[in-house]
Amino acid sequence: MTKAADLRQKDVAGLEEEVKSLQRAHFGLRMQKATQQLSNTASLRVTRRDIARAKTLLVQKRAESAAKSNKE
């Protein structure tokens, strides 16, 4: 489980990489579920929410940087 505080410390590029890695992990879990190899199905929900958390913070960081550039 990814903590929001850990994600807030990352920059935009770091968050994009985190989203990509979480999506890869989620894909792997979905494939395991499809082949009935996944024992902990709750991990799908956790990774899906981690992806949403990271994407939300990514949008916020992009909005902050856009606001800063518009101010100058």
N, C-alpha and C positions, 0 to 999 in steps of 0.2 A: 504494500500500500504506500502510495506516494503522499507525503505530507505537503499541504499547501504552503507552509512556511519554507520548505526546501525549494519548492518551485518558484516562489517569489524572488528568491535570491538569484535566479538564473536570468540571463538576458534573452532577447528575442530568439537568437540563433540557438541557444541552449534549450529553450522551450520547444522550438520546432523539432530539434533532435529528440527530445523526450517524447513528443507526440508520435514521431515516427517509430521509436523503439517500442512504445506502448502498443501501437497498432500492430506491429509485427508479433508482439507477444500475444495479443488478443487473437490474431489470426491463427497462431499456433494452437492456442487453447480451443478455438472453434474446430480446428481439424481433429484434435484429440477427441473432442466431444462427438464429432461425426463418426469417428472410427471406434467409438465406445472405449477409449483408453483413458478418459478423464474421470478421475475419482472425485475430485472436489469441484463440482459445477459452480459453486459460489465464486470461484476465482474469475469466472467470466464477468460476473456483475461488478466485481472489484476493479478489474482492468477497464471495463467500460466506463466506470465512474472516474477512474484516474485519468482516462483520456479526456473526458468532459472537463475535469478540473484543470488540466493542463491547457486545453484549448481556450477555456474561459480566461485564464491568466494571460495567455498569449494575445487575445483580443484586447484585454485591458492595457497590456504593455504597448501594443501597437497604437492604441488610442492616445496613450500618454505621449509617445514619441511624436505622433502627428500633431498633438496640441502644442508641444514644445516648439516644433518647427514652424507652426503657424503663428506663434507669438513673436518669433524673431523677425 
